[in-house]
Amino acid sequence: MHCVLGLLLITPWMAGDAKPMGTVATDPFQKQVLPVLEQYCIDCHSGDEPSAGLALDLFTSHDEAIKAGRTWAKVYDAIESKTMPPEDAEPLPAKDYAKVMNWIQKDVSYFNCTAERNPGRVTMRRLNKAEYNNTIRDLFGVGLRPADGFPADDVGHGFDNIGELLSMPPLLMEKYLEAAQLVSGRVVVTHEPQFSPVRPFKLKDFEGGNYNSPTSRGLYANGVMTHSLAINEDGEYLLRFGAWGNQAGKDPVRIEIRLDGKPVTAFDVEAVDGVPDEYRVPLQLKKGKYKLGVAFLNDHYDPQAPNPRQRDRNFYLSSAEVVGPMMRVVPNTLEVGSLQGGDRLSKQFDTRVMRKKGQKVVASIKVPETGYYLVRTRLAAQNVGGEPAKVDLRYANKVIDTVSVKADRSKFETSQAVLRLPAGESVIGWELANPYSDPKIADWNKKQRKAYIEGFEVIGPVFTADKDLPASHLKLTKDQPASRDAKEWRASAEKVLRPLLRKAYRRPIRQEDLDRLLELVEFGREQGETYDRTMQYAVQAVLVSPSFLFMVEGDTDDANHSTEISEHELAVRLSYFLWSSMPDAELSELADHGKLRSQLSQQVRRMLADPKAKSLVENFAGQWLQLRSLKAITPDKKVFPQFDESLRADMKKESEMFFTEVVQGDRDVLEFIDSDYTFVNDRLAKHYGLGGVKGSEFRRVALPKDSPLGGVLTQASVLTLTSNPNRTSPVKRGKWIMEQILGTPPPPPPPAVPELSEAKEAVEAATLRDRLAMHRAKPECSSCHNKMDPLGLAFENFDAIGQWRTKEGKFKIDASGTLPDGRSFDGPGSLKSILKEQPKRYFRCLSEKMLTYALGRGLEYYDRCTVDGVAEELASGDHRFSTLVLAVVHSDAFQRRGSEGSKGE
Amino acid sequence: MTRRAIHRRTVLKGLGTALTLPWLEAMMPRKVLAASAVAKPPVRLGFLYIPNGVNVDHWYPTTTGFNFDLPTSLQPLAAFKDDINVISGLTHDKARSNQDGAGDHARAAACFLTGVQPKKSSSHIRTGVSIDQIAAEVLGNETRFPSIEIGCEAGRLAGQCDSEYSCAYSANISWKSPTTPMAKEVDPRQIFDRLFGSDNPNESRESAARRTMFQKSVLDFVKDDANRLQKKLGRTDQRKLDEYFTGVREIERRIELQNKPIDVGAQQLTRPTGIPRDYAEHVGLLSDLMVLAFQTDSTRVCTFMYGSEGSGRSYPFIGIPEGHHELSHHGSDPAKLEKLARIDQYNVTLFSQLLEKMKAAREGESSLLENSVIVFGGGINDGNRHNNENLPIIVAGQGGNTILTGRSLRYEYETPLCNLYLNMLDRVDIHLPRFGDSTGRLREFNV
């Protein structure tokens, strides 16, 4: 680091009135620590621009100094790791080292691990993208991934689940609402009138009442208006009509809907005087002929009423229509490809024209699951000859539907067909079935019959038979109320919503939570919605509520002491840690009975063995090992023509399977550094030069004794993501090891430091190793690069995409080196042995990473004892993965929550 | 539910290529058209960010005033020379270390529109409210979206971003509050759907009203839940809930504005299919959507990050396989500097394509560009030195005939960039006494 000498050494004890140092011997800080700091540190770490932002000239007394826990944590780490004093400065004698370290350990409270620890406070965390997707999956048993379209979660401390950072900008709120609508439409599949045929009735054609105009037919006394209704297909229908009343007397107009004279439902029409409301009555009808009746039930006449408008109560119908038969549709518009083929109408528009035999317009569609889908096509025609243009919709060499197109180009019309499609991509097509050219018309452009396609959309899936409905639907709507009676609805809804709410909120629910949700259902009932529709609204409300979106933890009343989190909160922390999802039934039940804590270890083991623990690979390993970055790496095609997307996928797969093996096989975590096995398929085996592997499926292979492979450091994924596009980067590799394995990230380079020359002459003149050495010779670079470069150079035998090599250009690779502590190595194998020999730093690093991820907050200076505890636990015994997880889970930081007052930053 | 109308799904042929949009006038909301007939069309503000500084040798004009020389990197702007001001000399002091040590990239982006020194932390993020959000607070009352935030790079996938700064700093320039960055959208399809997608012609007016009604009651429900929750939370958790309430309010406001996207008429726009792999196409699509959002008066404020600060994007399509960030530490290597200039020029070309579209978009007698103020630039001067004085800044558009363009303007070193923002907000009748570390307004900037 840069040392700014001679800056502001006017520290308080040097000011004129300060006592000579020797006389203040009672203060342990002044006595033991200050003289050492002054001699070795303060030159640089003082003044306005202290090195590394660490000022050590601010404290005059013990009492003052010990408050700065964070500062001493930094000092401790720097001295302990021998980063400080820097190489070019006077080294710290053992005696002085001990003075400072002892003081810190003994007197700075965060180093005193016997005192009460501050477990820290996790800021209320919202679900991140992965957690949202998984929670939806586990809540409803559906494979939707609605969060994929959410904005990226911000990353801090290397992870994207840090509560403080998971902010909720308005855009995200919008996405939540959309996702809730999408999910609710998929888990409860309702009849969608918007995709169903509509039959309007003319008011003139009714019998009974008085016809006034096309938008008014009235009943002035109790009576009924009727209309015939022919139903050709059994199914769900919707009667939709506009109505209003002259409201007189104390009651609103009351009407009854009848079928063949029998009452179906009765309700009040509150709309007044010429301003109709829309009313809707769902009807389940069998094929046949019916007489539909609208009866006025409560005529009222009071000629004495002072207000003339209050004298006569009348009922008016303003419109009526029957919609149906209705299909259950997931109203989700899917992604479709653009139209291909046919003639293009013009450059500006995508509209395609068909006029010849065999001239097909095609497009691709991608659907998430096998099922029926609505295909809606916008069509128009230039009609010549005796008949309208007929357009066939084709799929898999079959005509699915034929439409007669009457509309001309000024007004396209939508035709709709139902099509069964397999999950994945399919191609559908359209063709003009009856091309024709009118010999009587001379204009060549006008004589041909043409059909135009403006565009199409695919919506669904659609459920044509109730038995095919998804399980979530059946579960959420199983208790259908027998009538529209409010009490009955409430009882039915409560049966389903109580357990749903319990699961979604991940805690015991309060009656008020449930009541409020039932109010929403009741509102839907009042508004004439179907029961299923109201369940949809309830699901939406739950999914947008903060109790679902946030992991809420209660606070203690005690401002000074931490408290143990509740069993339910513990279940939530556990499940989001190990599964990135909500607690399952077993965890919830144990928490309900207060038995989770007592069975913690066995539950953790169960959870790690569960397939859901795969999320640790995706989310923990993906970020710890930075595997997620692999997809953004773009090796230079000129240098590495063999790199392609399958190789990229293989690299990732190897690391993921390897990590999974350590988790689920409960292996020694030192295997991350070195192992005698790995996972490959034929492609990757070839990449590594491993023989005897055939077939594209991955398998575990034992590595030969002398293999440089084994562990994550020599996996192609890690080697590639720590390389430049066109060459290896020993610096990046070294930095990666320091950050992810040793937990001692080097400080960022000062600006204006030149990078290595990549000029052709330079590359041809010396190896990367030698060029790095020149770079390192500069004093401002050496203190960090002396640590980073050797670590990275040990892997020089692996090129920038992780293939073994013995030469770099014309030079032989030298992968030997010496670490700052004097230990030397030659090649990846011996470096790995060195790392394994003294794994303390690695254990501590892994503990830190796992704690950060488990807690969803950055670690603070007061977490030191917790980290030490976990690392020691891991170091003892056989370093199994479960030991690490258990130590984290049993730590105070995981089990307790700090008081508001204790919160540090 | 993503419901979309085919007949309104409307096509912008060649969305993503340089094009003129003559017919789009038909899609203009009547409000704006009517306004342009009697009064002036609204002024729109845009803030475009490029990361990693520039090759300073080819960016700054050597002369000032009119008829200045266009340096190499700005050559693509030749056709728009009369529509821009190239500004040199502006500084962001709060992007400097100021005792916070390393982390220049994080600071450069976090400070760019806030003028505030960000707190150095991996998780406890804090900077200032950004200038676009201050504008959105006022201008947003008129439009469906107070502002939109778009960009080509989502957040970082894994690992650290810059020193001990959270990735939120380098990935966002727009800040709704000192602790809430406005996340940006990177997928053109999602932006399209958000702007134009929620209208369904199959739906009757009554059903739409019904849907809105239930949307409102769902929001009422969740507010009740939030209120109950609020009583149980400590201070920091309250802040998270405040963000939640703000989001709910914003949606409610949009519902009040009838939740109706602008009827873009019978014209058709092609819905983009996703994130293009090609960078130029990506910038092109996002630029088109920005233009459309302005034209349809869906919003009047937009921030657009070509890349996150410190971006390592490589430009193999112009023969540069190295990462941008790595190259930016050029160490005065001529080969690297030459490549950097090419990257700069490339991004300026993409910017010029946006200007072309904005200029072609007519608004009555004027063009959209004339009615806008677009800042294009970054928070670092030279990527090698990470210095924050003499930032690369271009301001395009005449702000409704209130900005004299076609000039190279050079201000004394250390003039705060925030001063420019004060001038900009004057253009939309928001007269701030100060902003960030401003010391006053830029002279000679206005007409």
Contacts between the chains, C-beta under 8 A, distances in Angstrom:
chain1	res1	chain2	res2	distance
A	48	B	99	6.5
A	49	B	97	7.8
A	49	B	99	5.7
A	50	B	99	7.4
A	52	B	101	6.2
A	53	B	99	6.2
A	53	B	100	6.2
A	53	B	101	4.1
A	53	B	120	7.7
A	121	B	234	7.6
A	121	B	236	7.3
A	123	B	236	5.0
A	123	B	237	6.4
A	123	B	240	6.6
A	124	B	233	6.8
A	124	B	236	7.5
A	124	B	237	4.0
A	124	B	240	4.8
A	124	B	241	7.5
A	126	B	240	7.1
A	149	B	187	6.8
A	149	B	190	5.5
A	151	B	154	7.2
A	151	B	155	7.8
A	151	B	183	3.4
A	151	B	184	6.6
A	151	B	185	6.4
A	152	B	154	3.9
A	152	B	155	3.4
A	152	B	156	8.0
A	152	B	171	7.4
A	152	B	183	7.0
A	153	B	155	6.7
A	154	B	125	7.9
A	154	B	155	5.7
A	154	B	166	6.2
A	154	B	167	5.5
A	154	B	168	3.9
A	154	B	171	6.8
A	154	B	172	7.9
A	154	B	181	7.0
A	154	B	183	7.9
A	155	B	155	6.1
A	155	B	156	5.2
A	155	B	158	7.2
A	155	B	159	7.6
A	155	B	161	6.9
A	155	B	166	7.2
A	155	B	167	4.1
A	155	B	168	7.9
A	156	B	121	7.8
A	156	B	122	4.1
A	156	B	123	4.3
A	156	B	125	7.7
A	156	B	166	3.9
A	156	B	167	6.5
A	156	B	168	7.1
A	157	B	122	4.7
A	157	B	123	6.1
A	158	B	158	7.3
A	158	B	159	6.2
A	158	B	160	6.2
A	160	B	155	7.6
A	162	B	122	7.7
A	162	B	123	4.9
A	163	B	240	7.9
A	164	B	123	4.3
A	164	B	124	5.7
A	164	B	125	7.4
A	164	B	236	7.6
A	165	B	123	5.3
A	165	B	125	6.4
A	165	B	166	5.7
A	165	B	168	6.0
A	167	B	168	7.6
A	167	B	179	7.0
A	167	B	180	4.7
A	167	B	181	6.3
A	167	B	183	7.7
A	167	B	240	7.8
A	167	B	243	5.9
A	168	B	180	7.5
A	168	B	240	6.9
A	168	B	243	4.2
A	168	B	244	5.6
A	168	B	247	5.9
A	169	B	176	6.0
A	169	B	180	5.9
A	169	B	181	6.9
A	169	B	182	4.9
A	169	B	183	4.9
A	169	B	243	7.2
A	169	B	247	7.2
A	170	B	146	8.0
A	170	B	176	7.3
A	170	B	182	7.7
A	170	B	246	6.3
A	170	B	247	4.5
A	170	B	250	4.2
A	170	B	251	7.6
A	171	B	149	7.2
A	171	B	182	6.9
A	171	B	183	5.6
A	171	B	185	6.9
A	172	B	183	6.3
A	172	B	247	6.8
A	173	B	244	7.1
A	173	B	246	8.0
A	173	B	247	2.7
A	173	B	248	6.3
A	173	B	250	6.9
A	173	B	251	6.2
A	174	B	194	7.2
A	174	B	247	7.4
A	174	B	250	7.8
A	174	B	251	6.3
A	176	B	247	8.0
A	177	B	215	7.5
A	177	B	218	7.9
A	177	B	251	6.3
A	178	B	1	7.7
A	178	B	2	7.2
A	180	B	218	7.8
A	181	B	1	4.6
A	182	B	1	6.3
A	182	B	2	7.3
A	185	B	1	5.6
A	193	B	207	7.4
A	194	B	200	6.9
A	194	B	202	4.4
A	194	B	203	5.5
A	194	B	207	6.9
A	195	B	202	7.1
A	278	B	204	8.0
A	278	B	206	4.0
A	278	B	210	7.7
A	331	B	1	4.7
A	331	B	3	6.1
A	332	B	1	6.6
A	332	B	2	6.5
A	333	B	2	5.0
A	333	B	3	6.3
A	333	B	4	5.2
A	335	B	273	6.7
A	335	B	274	7.7
A	337	B	273	7.5
A	338	B	270	6.9
A	338	B	273	7.9
A	347	B	13	6.6
A	348	B	11	7.6
A	348	B	13	4.8
A	348	B	23	7.9
A	349	B	11	6.2
A	349	B	13	6.7
A	349	B	268	6.2
A	350	B	11	5.9
A	350	B	13	7.2
A	350	B	268	6.9
A	350	B	270	6.2
A	376	B	6	7.1
A	378	B	6	4.7
A	378	B	7	6.6
A	412	B	6	7.9
A	412	B	7	6.5
A	414	B	6	6.9
A	414	B	202	7.8
A	454	B	6	6.7
A	454	B	7	7.5
A	454	B	268	7.2
A	455	B	6	4.8
A	455	B	9	6.6
A	455	B	268	7.2
A	456	B	6	7.2
A	457	B	4	6.7
A	457	B	6	5.9
A	512	B	228	7.0
A	513	B	225	7.2
A	513	B	228	7.8
A	516	B	221	6.1
A	516	B	224	5.5
A	516	B	225	7.3
A	517	B	221	6.8
A	519	B	221	7.9
A	520	B	217	5.8
A	520	B	218	7.1
A	520	B	221	5.3
A	523	B	217	5.7
A	524	B	214	7.1
A	527	B	210	7.2
A	527	B	213	7.5
A	527	B	214	8.0
A	537	B	214	5.4
A	537	B	217	7.5
A	537	B	218	6.3
A	540	B	218	5.2
A	541	B	218	4.7
A	541	B	221	4.3
A	541	B	222	6.3
A	544	B	218	6.4
A	544	B	219	7.7
A	544	B	222	4.9
A	545	B	221	6.9
A	545	B	222	4.5
A	545	B	225	4.2
A	545	B	226	7.5
A	546	B	222	6.8
A	546	B	225	5.8
A	546	B	226	4.8
A	546	B	229	5.4
A	546	B	241	6.5
A	546	B	244	5.6
A	547	B	225	5.5
A	547	B	229	6.5
A	549	B	244	7.6
A	550	B	229	7.9
A	550	B	240	6.9
A	552	B	229	6.5
A	552	B	232	7.6
A	552	B	233	7.8
A	552	B	237	7.9
A	554	B	232	6.0
A	555	B	232	6.8
A	555	B	233	6.8
A	555	B	234	4.9
A	555	B	237	7.9
A	622	B	158	6.4
A	623	B	158	4.5
A	623	B	159	7.5
A	626	B	157	7.9
A	626	B	158	4.2
A	626	B	159	4.9
A	627	B	158	7.2
A	628	B	157	4.1
A	628	B	158	4.1
A	629	B	157	4.9
A	629	B	158	4.9
A	629	B	159	6.3
A	631	B	157	7.1
A	632	B	157	6.0
A	634	B	314	5.6
A	634	B	316	7.1
A	634	B	321	7.6
A	636	B	316	7.4
A	636	B	321	4.1
A	637	B	316	7.1
A	637	B	321	7.8
A	638	B	321	7.3
A	724	B	322	7.0
A	724	B	323	7.2
A	724	B	326	6.9
A	725	B	314	5.8
A	725	B	321	4.8
A	725	B	322	6.4
A	725	B	323	6.9
A	726	B	321	5.7
A	726	B	322	7.1
A	739	B	159	8.0
A	739	B	160	7.2
A	745	B	160	7.3
A	747	B	101	7.9
A	747	B	102	6.3
A	747	B	163	7.8
A	748	B	102	4.0
A	748	B	103	7.1
A	748	B	162	7.3
A	748	B	163	5.0
A	749	B	102	8.0
A	750	B	102	7.4
A	751	B	104	6.3
A	751	B	384	7.1
A	751	B	385	5.6
A	751	B	386	3.7
A	751	B	387	7.8
A	752	B	384	5.9
A	752	B	385	5.0
A	752	B	386	7.4
A	753	B	329	7.2
A	753	B	331	7.5
A	754	B	329	7.3
A	754	B	330	8.0
A	754	B	331	2.6
A	754	B	332	7.2
A	754	B	333	7.3
A	754	B	384	7.9
A	755	B	326	6.7
A	755	B	329	4.8
A	755	B	330	7.6
A	755	B	331	5.5
A	755	B	333	7.9
A	755	B	336	7.9
A	757	B	331	7.7
A	757	B	333	6.0
A	758	B	322	7.6
A	758	B	333	7.7
A	758	B	335	7.2
A	758	B	336	7.7
A	759	B	333	6.9
A	759	B	335	5.8
A	857	B	123	6.6
A	858	B	121	7.9
A	858	B	122	5.2
A	858	B	123	4.4
A	900	B	234	4.5
A	900	B	235	6.5
A	903	B	236	7.1
A	905	B	121	7.1
A	905	B	124	5.2
